[in-house]
Amino acid sequence: MRSRTTLSAMMVSLVLLVSMGPISSAQIGILPSVEITCDDPGPVEVWPGATRTTIVYCTLENPSIHSESVEIGTESEDSEFQFAAPQTVTIGAGQEIDIQVIIRVPELFAAGTYSANITAKVTEANGIDVTAITSTEEDSVSFEVMKYGSCEVMMGQGGGAIEAGDPVVFAASFVCVANAEFSIGYSLVIIDEGTMSSIWPSGFVDQSAPCEFQVQATGGGGNCQFQIATPSNLANSWSGCVVLVDDDGDGDSSGSSPPTSCSTDYPSLGVDIEPQGLSLGSIGLDTNSSVSEILMDNKELFGGGVGGLVLLFCLILILRRRSSTYDEEWEED
């Protein structure tokens, strides 16, 4: 009985092979065949830490009267692409089945449009090996590897406490990675801690040369110098920070939004500006001031030992000025 079954299967296969030869998916009905259609997958992000994958959705259709085992294959124009797909699927007579094929791309792979082929071949029909009489069907898909570029910023020394009117001067170095050539530039934002605003305060002026450079597809970097003029007439201490903001941080022609706080992830320097040193005018001393007026107007200043020295200096200055005035009046008489 067993030998009869084996012989019958061999005869069926031989008849099919002799009478038809290689069979394409256009021939349907009693002959084993498969049809495959696939949709183009979405783009692939390849920045460090990204999944770097995309999914191809395919439909396999069995137009024959047989239950078929279908072998799935993958091909690509680049040997560095990796695929994950089912090796074999079973499709009932006149049925269809959906499968997914995952394509994985290396990190920072060159940006561009690439293609891949998904293949399907009937290997068995009703349990009988029909590999020799079936052809391989395929569908081609294309997908995009997205552009990426990023720069690490290393701030040089600068900032800290300075006197009003002195410039804020510092340098910055940039180390960039990319998978496509792009241009990048950096600009300054100054933030007042009191207002938490990125609008430049009055008296602060950016005197820096433009900070722009080209990044190659294999990476690169640059160096820039920055300088900010500060107001010389500050009446009170000022605290804030200087922040570097990129105009194209990932090679997509879209820059970063300016922050409104110094406590951000942006590269920044803290700056504290103190008013210029005390002058006679700053403590209300002029030629018409009396000693009592000086003491009342500046009692806090004269409260300590240093205040005593300042008071002594002021008294000497006032007496000298008044003596000079008396001499001029005496000469006129």
C-alpha positions in Angstrom: 0.0 0.0 0.0 2.8 2.4 0.9 4.7 1.7 -2.3 1.6 2.5 -4.3 1.1 5.9 -2.7 4.8 6.8 -3.2 4.6 5.6 -6.8 1.4 7.6 -7.5 3.0 10.8 -6.1 6.0 10.3 -8.3 3.9 9.8 -11.3 1.9 13.0 -10.6 5.0 15.0 -10.2 6.5 13.5 -13.4 3.4 14.2 -15.5 3.4 17.8 -14.3 7.1 18.2 -15.0 7.0 16.8 -18.5 3.8 18.4 -19.6 4.3 21.9 -18.2 7.9 22.6 -17.5 8.6 25.7 -15.3 5.4 27.3 -14.0 4.8 31.0 -13.4 2.2 32.6 -11.1 0.2 33.6 -14.1 -0.9 30.0 -14.6 -3.5 29.2 -12.0 -6.0 26.4 -11.2 -4.7 22.9 -10.8 -1.0 23.9 -11.0 0.8 24.9 -7.8 1.7 28.6 -7.8 1.9 31.7 -5.5 1.5 35.4 -6.0 3.3 38.0 -3.8 2.6 41.7 -3.4 4.5 44.0 -0.9 4.1 47.6 0.2 7.0 50.0 0.4 8.0 50.3 4.0 8.5 53.6 6.0 11.8 55.4 6.4 14.6 54.3 8.6 16.2 56.4 11.3 19.8 55.5 11.9 21.0 57.9 14.7 22.7 56.2 17.7 20.1 54.6 19.8 17.4 54.3 17.1 15.9 51.0 16.2 17.2 51.4 12.7 14.5 49.1 11.3 11.6 49.2 9.0 8.8 46.7 8.3 7.7 45.4 4.9 4.1 44.2 4.8 3.5 41.5 2.1 0.5 39.4 1.0 0.9 35.9 -0.4 -1.9 34.4 -2.4 -2.4 30.8 -3.4 -4.6 30.7 -6.6 -4.4 26.9 -6.9 -6.5 24.0 -5.6 -3.6 22.7 -3.5 -2.5 23.4 0.0 1.0 24.8 -0.5 4.2 25.2 1.5 5.9 28.5 0.4 9.5 29.4 1.1 10.2 33.1 1.8 13.5 34.7 0.7 15.1 38.2 0.9 17.6 40.0 -1.2 19.1 43.5 -1.1 21.5 45.7 -3.0 23.6 46.1 0.1 25.1 43.2 2.0 25.0 45.1 5.2 21.2 45.0 5.5 19.8 42.4 7.8 16.4 40.7 7.3 14.0 38.9 9.6 11.3 36.9 7.9 9.4 33.6 8.2 11.3 30.9 6.4 8.2 28.9 5.3 4.5 29.5 5.4 1.5 27.2 4.6 -1.3 28.6 2.5 -4.6 26.7 1.9 -6.1 26.3 -1.5 -7.5 29.6 -2.8 -6.4 31.4 0.4 -4.0 34.3 1.1 -1.8 35.1 4.1 0.0 38.3 5.3 3.6 38.3 6.4 6.0 40.8 7.8 9.7 41.2 6.8 11.9 43.4 9.0 14.8 45.2 7.5 17.6 46.4 9.8 20.2 49.0 8.7 23.6 49.7 10.3 24.0 52.7 12.6 24.8 55.9 10.7 24.4 54.2 7.4 24.6 56.6 4.5 21.4 58.5 3.8 19.6 57.7 0.6 16.9 55.5 -1.1 17.5 51.7 -1.2 15.7 48.7 -2.5 15.1 45.1 -1.4 13.4 42.1 -2.9 11.0 39.7 -1.1 10.7 36.3 -2.9 8.3 33.4 -2.6 8.5 29.9 -4.0 6.1 26.9 -3.7 8.1 24.0 -2.4 5.3 21.5 -1.7 1.8 21.0 -2.9 -0.4 18.7 -0.8 2.8 17.5 0.8 4.5 16.6 -2.5 7.8 18.2 -3.4 7.2 20.4 -6.4 10.4 22.5 -6.2 11.6 21.4 -9.7 8.4 22.6 -11.4 7.7 26.0 -9.7 9.3 29.3 -10.2 10.4 32.0 -7.8 8.1 35.0 -7.5 9.3 38.3 -6.1 8.3 41.8 -5.4 10.7 44.8 -5.0 10.3 47.5 -2.4 12.2 50.8 -1.8 12.8 52.7 1.4 14.6 55.8 2.6 17.4 56.0 5.1 16.9 59.4 6.8 19.6 62.1 7.1 21.2 62.6 10.5 23.7 64.9 12.0 24.6 65.9 15.5 27.3 67.9 17.1 28.7 67.7 20.7 29.6 71.1 22.0 32.5 71.7 24.4 32.5 75.2 26.0 35.8 76.8 26.7 36.6 79.0 29.8 34.6 82.2 30.2 31.6 83.6 32.0 31.7 83.8 35.8 31.8 87.1 37.6 32.7 90.2 35.6 32.4 94.0 36.0 29.8 96.0 34.1 31.2 97.1 30.8 33.6 94.2 30.5 32.9 91.8 27.6 32.0 88.1 28.0 34.5 86.2 25.9 34.7 82.5 25.4 35.4 79.8 22.8 33.6 76.6 21.8 34.6 73.4 20.0 32.2 71.2 18.0 32.6 67.4 17.2 30.0 66.1 14.8 28.8 62.8 13.5 26.6 62.4 10.4 25.4 60.1 7.6 25.0 63.0 5.1 26.7 66.2 4.4 25.1 69.3 6.0 25.7 72.8 7.2 25.3 73.9 10.7 25.5 77.2 12.6 25.3 78.4 16.2 24.0 81.6 17.7 23.9 83.1 21.1 21.0 83.6 23.4 21.3 85.5 26.7 18.9 84.7 29.5 18.1 86.9 32.4 17.5 84.7 35.5 15.1 87.4 36.9 12.8 87.4 33.9 13.4 83.9 32.4 13.3 85.4 29.0 15.5 84.8 25.9 14.9 88.4 24.7 18.3 90.2 24.9 18.4 92.6 27.8 19.1 96.3 27.1 22.8 97.0 26.8 24.0 93.5 25.8 25.3 93.3 22.3 26.5 90.2 20.4 29.9 91.1 18.8 30.7 87.5 17.7 31.7 86.6 14.2 29.2 84.1 12.5 29.7 80.6 13.7 29.0 78.3 10.7 30.8 75.3 9.2 30.2 72.4 6.9 30.0 68.8 8.2 31.0 65.9 5.9 29.0 62.7 5.6 31.7 61.0 7.6 31.6 63.6 10.4 33.7 66.6 11.3 33.6 69.7 13.5 34.8 73.2 14.0 35.8 76.0 16.5 34.2 79.4 17.1 34.9 82.5 19.2 32.2 84.5 20.9 32.1 87.9 22.5 29.2 89.8 24.1 29.5 93.5 25.2 27.8 94.2 28.5 26.2 97.5 29.7 28.6 99.8 31.7 25.8 101.6 33.6 24.3 98.7 35.5 22.8 100.0 38.8 22.3 96.5 40.2 23.9 93.1 40.0 22.8 91.0 37.0 22.8 87.2 36.9 22.0 85.0 33.9 23.6 82.7 31.4 24.7 82.6 27.8 23.3 79.7 25.7 24.5 78.3 22.4 21.6 77.4 20.1 22.1 75.5 16.8 20.2 76.4 13.6 20.3 72.8 12.2 21.1 70.2 14.9 20.3 67.0 12.9 20.9 67.9 9.3 17.2 68.3 8.6 17.3 72.1 8.0 15.4 72.7 11.2 17.1 74.3 14.2 16.5 74.2 18.0 14.0 76.4 19.7 15.6 79.0 22.1 15.3 78.1 25.7 13.9 80.4 28.3 15.7 79.1 31.3 19.3 78.6 32.3 18.6 75.1 33.7 18.4 73.4 30.3 20.3 70.8 28.4 21.7 73.4 26.1 25.5 74.2 26.2 25.7 77.4 28.4 27.9 79.6 30.6 26.7 81.2 33.8 27.4 85.0 34.0 27.3 87.4 37.0 27.8 91.1 36.3 28.5 93.5 39.1 28.1 97.3 38.8 31.3 99.3 38.4 33.2 100.5 41.5 31.8 103.2 43.8 32.1 106.9 42.8 31.2 110.1 44.6 28.0 110.4 42.6 27.0 106.8 43.4 26.9 107.6 47.2 25.4 111.1 46.8 28.6 113.2 47.3 28.9 116.6 45.7 30.3 120.0 46.6 27.1 121.1 48.2 26.7 118.1 50.5 26.9 118.5 54.2 28.4 116.0 56.6 25.1 115.3 58.2 23.5 114.7 54.8 26.2 112.3 53.9 25.8 110.4 57.1 22.0 110.2 56.8 22.0 109.2 53.1 24.8 106.6 53.5 24.4 105.4 57.1 24.5 101.7 56.1 27.7 102.3 54.1 29.4 104.0 57.0 28.5 101.5 59.6 31.8 99.6 59.6 35.5 100.2 59.7 35.7 100.5 55.9 32.9 103.0 56.0 34.9 105.1 58.4 37.8 105.3 55.9 35.4 106.3 53.1 33.9 108.9 55.3 37.3 110.4 56.2 38.2 110.5 52.5 34.9 112.2 51.7 35.3 114.8 54.4 38.8 115.7 53.2 37.6 116.0 49.6 34.7 118.2 50.6 36.9 120.5 52.9 39.4 120.9 50.1 36.7 121.8 47.6 35.1 124.3 50.0 38.5 125.8 50.8 39.1 126.3 47.1 35.7 128.0 46.8 36.5 130.4 49.7 39.9 131.3 48.2 38.2 132.1 44.9 35.7 134.4 46.7 38.5 136.1 48.7 40.5 136.8 45.5 37.4 138.4 43.9 36.9 140.7 46.9 
